[in-house]
Every structure is written in C-alpha cells, then in structure tokens.
C-alpha cells in the first residue's frame, strides 16, 4: 500500500476529541480546520502528515473502525466494552478517567451480597450483563435506559444501576452511592485489524509517539 495513503482517525465528539487534538498538537500534528467552530465540514485533513480526522458519536467510533471507514479511533473504554467490535485496542491515552460502577441506595448492598435476583437499570446493558452473569454469577433483570439512570432506584424501576462515575456528586445528591466497582475507564486508541497489517510501520510509529511524547 502506498506511503501516500491517508490514515483516518474517528474521534469521539466533545472533550475526548479536543484532548486528542491537544495531545497530537504536542507531537507536531495540527489541523487548523478543526478549530473553526462554525465550519460545516465533516472531514478534516492534515496534508503534511497525510492524516484525516472526523468526529462521530462515541458508540459509532468502533463501528467506523471495525469496517475500515477509519484506520484508528479514539473512544472511551466503556464504549469499547459495550459495542464489542472486532478492533485492536492498542493504547490507554490516560485522559477521560472515570469508573464503571454498580450504584444504588445503601440497603441495596445486601441484595448484591446475597446474590438475590434484582433489577438493574443501565445505559450499558452489555457491560451490566457481562458483570452480573459472568463475573458475579448473579441472575438479574437488566433494563436499558437512555437518560438519567439515577432515576431508576428513585422511582422504583430498578434496585441498582450500572453507570459511569466521575466525582460521585450526582449520586450523593440523590441518596445513592457506589456499591461495587466494575472497572476503571479512560480514553483508548483502537485500530482496524486490516489497517494494522497493511500500515504497521506508520501506525506503530504514531502509537509510539503518543505513548512516549516524541515528535512524529
């Protein structure tokens, strides 16, 4: 494959994309087009480095990478776990740190300890199912929600929730707390499996620079 081929990044919209571009900027990779808040462009190009970037919603990033529409992606570990796409996870970028936790009112802790059949509300049904069925070996009913999952225990929809926790302030304000931690989360780089084979040198050099802080 020609060295002139562009490598394409799918970036998760918002803070992860901004932090990724800041990190790349420190390595000498910039893309001025992305700084224009009024642009309607969907794809941004760095001609010097032969790199392309586009922004996508988090759950779509692994899809773009799996199917080769993007060679690399930057996305949260939670999304990687939930989407379960065929991609290589190659680097923990170290930002966007938080935790995936089981949360609920204090009395729900006994339900967890005794492995009772409970209802679990979550935006991440795949992660919740894997945790309870495969790690805790506890049978639960999982309810998929898209909005504020903290409402689940408050209105009697669920006994506990599985959700991302950063500071825990929202939980505390609603009388909930972390009952069990499932795993730590942060932004990760994922790579398309074919791209890793065809563009091994370029991708590894890029990953090495991101990991060690050297110029590309």
N, C-alpha and C positions, 0 to 999 in steps of 0.2 A: 504494500500500500504506500502511496506517495507520501513523502515527508511534508508535502504542502497541504495535505488534508487537514481540515479544521477539526479540533477537538471541541465537542459541545458539552457545556455544563447545564444541567437543570438545577436551578436554585429555588429553595423554598421561599416564597414571598415573605416579606417583612423583615424581622430582626435577623433571622438566620442568613438571608441574602446579604443584608448590609454588613454583617460581621464577616461573612466570607469575602466580600469585596475589599473590606478593610485589610484582612489578612493577606489577600493576594496583592494589594497595593504595596504592602511592606516588602513583598518579593519582587517588586518591579512590574507587576501586571496591573494595568489600569484599564478602565473602559468608561471614558467620559460620557458617552451616550446615556449610561445608566444614571448619571447624576441629574439629568433633566427630568424634573418631577412632572412636567406637562407633556412629555413625549407619549405618542400612541404606538410607538414601535414595540414589537413583541420579541424581536431577536436583536441582541447587541453583539458587536463584533470588535475584537482586538486584532487588527490586521497584522501587526508586528509579530505577535506570538501565535497567530493562526488559531485563535480561540473564539468560540461563540458562547453566548450566555442567553438563557431565557428563564423567566420567572414562572413558577407554577404553584398551585396549592400543594401543601405537604403530601397528602395521600396520593397525588398524581405523579410525584417525582420518581418513586420506584418503578412505576409503570413505564414512564418515558425511558428510563434506563434499561429495564428488562428487555424492551422491544427495540432498543438500539436507536431511538429518536434522540437520545443523549448518550454520550460516552460515559459521563460522570454525573453524579448528583450529590447535592448536599441536603441532608434531611435529618430529622430527629430520630434517635434510636427507637422511640415509641412507634413511629410510622413504619420503620423497617420491620419491627416485630409484628405489627398489626397487619400490614399488607402482605408480608411473607412472599416477596417476589424472588425470582431467580437472579440475584445480583451478588457481586462480591462486596462485602463491607471491608474497607481497607484502612481506614484511619479515623480515630477519635480526634475531632478538632478541638475539644476541650472547652467549647463555649456552649451556651444554652443548657447549662447543667440544671437538672431537677431530678425528681424521683417519681416512679410509678408506685402507687401505694393503694392498699385497701384502707378505706376510711369509713367512719361511721360514729354513732353515739357510743359512749363508754360501755353501755350494757351489751353492745353487740360483740364485744371481745369474748364473752363467754360462748356465744354461738360459734365463733371461729375455733375456739379451743376444743369444743366438744364435737366439731365436725357435723353440726346439725345442717339440715337442708335449709338453705336460706335463699333470699332473692338478692341478686347483685345487679345494680344499675351501672352502666358504663358507656362511654363513647368508644371504648376499645374492647368489644366482645371477644375478639380473638385472643387478646392478651389475658383477659379475665378467665376465659375457658381453659387456656393452657395452664394458668397458675393454679386454679382450683382443681381441675381434673387430673393434671399430670404431675404437679408438684405437691399439692396438699392432699390429693386423693379424696376430695370432698365434693359431693354432689350438690350442685347449686342450680338455680334458675337464673339465667342471665337475661337482662332486659336492656336492649340497645336504646340509648338516648343520644340526642344531638346537642341539646342545650346545657343548661346548668345542672349537672348531675347531682350537685349538693342537695337539690330539692328532693331527690329520691327518698332518703330516710325521713326527711322533714314532713312529707305528706303521706307517708306510709306505703309508697310504691315499692321500696326496697329496704332491706335490712342494712346493707352496706353499699358502698360504691367503690369502683376501681377507677382512679383518675391520677392525673399528673399533679404533683405537689411541688411548689417552689418555696414560698415562705410559710404556707400554712395559715395565713391570716384569714382567708375566706372560710376555711374550715372552722377556725376558732370563733369567728363572729356568728357562726350558725350552730354552735354547740356540738361540732363534730371534731374528730381528731384522727391522726394516723394510728391505725391498729396494727398493720403489718406492712413492711416494705417489700415490694416485688423485685425492683431492680433500679439502679441508677441510670439516668438518661443524659444524653448530650448530643450535639450535632456530629454526624458522621459523614464520611465520603463513601459513596457506593460507586461501583464501576460495572459497566456492561461486560458480560463474560466474553463475548467475541472481541470487543474492543481491547480487553486486557491481553488477548492473544495477538491481535494484529498490530497494536500500538504499544507494546510492552515497554519499550525504552522510554518513550515520551511520557507515558502515564507514570511510570515508576520514578522518573526524574522529577515530575511535578509533585508527586506524593512525598518524595524525599525532601524537596524544598519546603513544602508545607509543614512537614514534621520537624525539620531541623532549622527552619528560619533562614535558609540560604536563598540567594537570588536565582531565578530560573534562567 
